[in-house]
Amino acid sequence: MRLEFSPADEAFRREVREFVAAELPAPIKRKVELGQRLERTDYDAWYAKLHQRGWITPAWPAEHGGPGWTPLQRYLFDEETLLAGAPRIIASGINMLGPVLIAFGTEAQKARFLPSIRRSETWWAQGFSEPGAGSDLAAIRTRGVSRTDAQGEHFVVSGHKVWTSYAHWCDWLFCLVRTDPDAAKPQEGISFLLIDMKTPGVTVRPIRMLEGGTDLNEVYLDEVRVPAENLVGELHKGWTCAKYLLGHERTGIAGIGSCKQQLARARHLADRQGLSDDPLLRARLAQLEVELLALEFTGLRMMSANQRSRAAGLEASLLKVRGTELRQSIYELLVDIAGPQAVPFDEALLQGESPEPASPPELAAVAANYLDARKLSIYGGANEVQRNLVARALLA
């Protein structure tokens, strides 16, 4: 494997870098640099710029409105946008549902949903985890009962989803629902449904997190009517869609670009705190840089042509485990650099509701970011479970 980029790749990198420098709104960039919370309006403003350029759906093929990029171009795009202070593309419709619809959806579903996802007119929440089914999604208990009446065939869905990211901003929910409770295996009898969150019976309740944020939510489904045409893939075969989606999600959770973004932030804070020459800090930074290089090379190997025959799910799990733990280590280092100035943090400043303090504003959100990062190794399948998946695959 050649660990260098071609002239064409470097030209593409410069194109992305120049675009972000010219188009990223300064207030949004400042929020990202300070680790402040972003609102949907912030994401929408940046996504509008990306949509206008044709770059909002980097993993989609050209025939469905994507740029038709190679995996390496998508990697470079992610790296350059994050290093330049842009928000990451978090919308579940873009990163998760879109690829599933392209792979498993009907032509009518693609025509109905993909354009509004690209334009960020419709935001989607992921309805997978439940109070008794987090990393073990096969244990879901939310039920979908098929019925037919004068208005046509539909499902009646009842259950409880939890840890639903950004559900309070979302218009629709893609949801795993048990439609055959008598299936021989727990992975069988599950269907993948699309649910309009304005439907009667849908209730969203925020979960207040350690640092005070409410990005996560509970979603209650009480006799929610879902038209039969909102079934994605085959009835009772939603596990196939879910596995495909989770492969995309776990690879993204690895967050190589985010690691580079936060490591650059750590170096900047060290300069501000007068710690750049501290030998212990320099050793920790060097260690994290080495680990990040190893993670990056693993990701690049995953993209290389001679690796296409290997199990993508296994590599996605490896990237997810190492990437999330590395990010947590970087956030821990940020707190150590900030020292006593890291806590207590100013929640009003995090939300942009108070002026920046006289002390370095770069330190105000450090503790909150560290606390928020504790969830990284849990969502998308807890790292302990991912290690078991990797071990079973290697020992088989």
N, C-alpha and C positions, 0 to 999 in steps of 0.2 A: 504494500500500500504506500503510495506517495503522499507524504504529509506536507503538501504544498498546493496552492490554488493556481489555476490556470490564469492567463491574462484576461480571458473572458470573465472568469469568476471575480477577479479583482476589479474589472470595469463595472460589473454588476454591483459589487460592494460600494464603490464610489457613487454609483447612481442612487442607491438607497440612502447613503449618508448625506448626499446633497439634498435629496428630497426631504428628509426629516429636518435638516437644518433650515430649510426654507418654509416648511409647512406646519411644523409642530407649534401650536400656540404656546407662547411663553408662560402664561399662568399654569397650564397643565404640566409643562416641563418642570416648573418650580415645585409644584406639588409632588411630583415623582421624586425629584432630588431630595426633598425634605422627608419623604416617607409618609406624606399626608394621605388621608383617605380621598379617593376619587368618587365622584357621583356619576350617575348614568349620563348626565349632561356632558360631563368631561369626556367620557368614552365616546358618546355619540358625536361630539365635535371632532375628535381625532378619526373616528371610523368614517365620517363623511369625507375627510381628506383622502383616506385610503381608498374609499369606494370610487371617488372621482378619478383617482390614478389607476384604478383597476387592480388594487393590491389588497383588498379587504379580506379575500378568501384565499390565502396563499396555498392551501393544500387542495383546492378544488381544481379539477381539469378544466381546460379552456371551453369545452362544449357546454359546461354548466356555469359559465361566467367567471371562472377562476383565471389566474394568469398563466396556467399551464407550466409552472416552474418545476424544475427538478428538485429532488430532496435537498441537494446541496444549496440551491438557491433559496429554498425555504429556510434552511439553517442560517445562511448569511443574512437574510432579511430579519430574522428574529434577533440575531446578535447585534446587528447595526442599529435597529430601532431602539432596542433596550439600552445599549450603551449611549445612545444620544438622548436618553431621558424620556422616551415615549412610553405610554402605557402598553402593557402587553395585551394581546387580543384574548380577552377572557370569555367572550360570549359563547355559551355552550351551543347555541345554534350554529355558529360558524365552525367551531373546532370539533364538535361531537355529532350533532344531529345531521348537519349537512352531508358529511361523508357517508353516514348510515343511509340517508335517503337516496343518495347517488348510487349506492351499492344495492339497496334492498327495496327502495320505494317504488310505487307505481308511477307511471308517467303523469297521471293526474296529481299525485302528491308532489312530485318534483315541480310541476308547473305552478302549483298553488303556493308552496312554501319556500322554495329556494330563492326566488326573487326578493321577497320581503326580508329574508335573512341577510342577503347580500347588502341590501339598503339599510340594514339595522332598524327597520321599521318594526320588526317583531323580534323580541328577545325571548329566549327559551331557558327554562330551568330543567335540571336533571332529576327526575323522580325515581331514584334507585334505592338508596339506603332507607332502612326502617329501624325503629328502636331495637328490634331483635334480629336485624339482618343488616349489618354494616358491611364488613369485608366479606361476609358469607351471604352473597346476594341470592343464592339458591334457597335461602330460608325465608324469602319474602312471604308476607301473609295478605297483602292487599289483594282483594278479590275483584275479578271482572266477570260478571254473569251475562251471557248473551241472551238477548230478548228481541222479540219482534212485535210491533204494534202497528197502529194505523199510520204512524209517522215513519215506519221502516225499521230495518234491523239496527240494533245498537248494543252497547255494553253498559251495564250499570256497575260502576266502580265504587268500592268503599275500602278505606284503609287509611294508613298514617305513614307519611314519608318524613324523613328527618335529615338534618345537615344539608338542606337544599340551598345551594349557593345562589345568592342574588334573586331568590324567588320573589322578593318584594318589588323588584324592578321588572319582572317578566310578564309576558302576555300569554305564553303557552308553556305546557309541561310535557316532556317526553318521559314516559313512565313504564316501568316493568310491573306487570299485573299477573297474578295467578289466575289463569282461565280454566285450568283442568286440575282440580285438587286431588284427583285420584291417579295422577301420573305415576309411573313406576319409579322414576328417579326425580329428585327435587329440582334438577335443572330442566326437566321437561315440564310441560304444562304451563309455561310462562309466555306471555305475549307482550309485544311492544306497542303501546298506544300513545297517540297524540291527543292531549287534553287542553281545551281552551280554558284558561284560568278564570275567565269571566262566567263560566258555567255555574249555575246554582249548585251549592254543595261543596265548593272549593273554598277553603279557609287557610290563610297564610298567617303564621305567628312567628315573630322574630325570636332568635336565640341570641341573647347578649353574650358576647365573647369576653375573654380575659381582659383584652385591652379596651373594652367598651363598645366595640363595633357590633353591627347587626347584619353582617354579610350572609350569615347562615340563618336558616329558617326551618320551621316545621310546616308541613302541608297536610291538612286534613281533607279527606275525600269522603263525602257522605252522600251515597246514592247519586253519584255524578253520572249523568247520561253522556255517553261518548258514541258518536256515529260509527257504524261499522267500517266506513271508508277511511277512518283514522287508524286502522290497524296497519302497522308496517311489517312487511314480511308475512310469513305464514302464521296462521293461528296455532298457538301452543309452541311456536318455534322462536320466540323472542330471545332466547338465550344466545342464539347465533348472532343476532344483531348486537346484543349486549357485549359479547366477547370482542366483536369487531370494534365497537365503540371504545371499549376499555383499552384496547391496544393503542389507539390514537391518544386517549387521555393520558395513559401512563408515560408514553414517550414525551408528551408535552410537559407533564409534571416534572420531568427530569430537570428542566429549567436551566440549561447550560447558559443561555443568554442572560437569564436572571442572576445566575451565579457571578458572571462577569460584571454585570451591572453593580451588584452589591459589593464585590471585591474592590472595584474602582471607588465606590463610596467609602469603603474602609480606609483605603490609602488617602483619600482626600481628608477624612476626619482625623487621621493620624497626623497629617500635616498641620491641620488647624489646632490640634491639641499639643503640638510640639513634640510628638513622639516618633517622628520618622526615623530617628537614629537609635531608638531603643532596641538593643540586640534581641531581647525576648520577643518583642512585637515583630521585628523583621523575620525572626525564625518562624513565627506562626503564620505570617503572611506568605513566606516561601513555601511552607508545608501545604497551605490551602491552594496555592498556585499549582503546585505539583499534582495535587489531587484533582484539581479542575482540569488540568491537561490530560490526565488519565481518563477522566469522564468524557472530555471532548473527543479524544481519540476513539473511545468506545462508540460514541455516537456516530462519528465519521465512518468507522468500520461497518456500522449497521447500514449505512447508506451505500457502501461500495458494492459493485456488481457481483463480486465473487461470494458475497454473503447472502444473496437473495434466497438461497435454498434453506437457510436456517430458520428456526422458529422465531417469528417476529415477536410473539407474546413473551417468550423467555427473555429476549433482549430488552423488551420494553420494561419488564419487571426489574431487570438489573439496573437499567438507567434510572428508573423511578426510585429505587432504594438509595443508590449512591447520590443521585442529584438532590433529593430532598434532605438527606442527612448532611450533605455538604453545605447547602443553603442554611440549614440550622446552625452549623458551625460558624458560618460567616456572620450571621446575626448575633451569635454569642460574642464573637470578637468585637463587633460594633459596640455592644454594651460595655465590654471591658475597656475599649478605647475611650468611650464617653465618661466612664468612671461614675462618681457621685452625681454628675450632671444628667445622667440618663434617667434617674427616677427621683421624685415622681414625675411622670410625663403629663403634659398639658393636653387633655382630651379636646378642649375647645380649639386648640391650635391644630390638632389632627384633622378636625372637621373644617378648618378654615374659618372659624367663627371668632377668632381673636387675633390681634396683631402679633407679629413675630416678636419674641422676647429680646431683651438686650443681650443676653448671652447667646452664643452661637446657635442660630435656629436649626442648624443641621442636627443638633443633639436632641431636639425636643421629642422626636418620634421614635428614637432608637429603641427604648424599652418596649413601647407598644408594638413595634415591628417584630421584636424578638418574641414577645408573647404570641403574636398572631402566627408566627412561623412554626409554633409547636404543632399545628394541625397538618403541616406539610407531609409528615411521615405517616399520617393516618388516612387522609382522604385518597380516593382513587385505589383503595385496597391497602390496608395497613401493611407496613414494611415487614412485619413478622410473617404475615400471610404470603407476601411476595417471596420471601426467603424460602418458605416451604415449597412454593411452586417451582422455584429454581432448583431446589435440592431434588425434588421428585423427578424433574425433567432430566437432570444430570445423572441420577442413579438408575433411571429406567433402562 
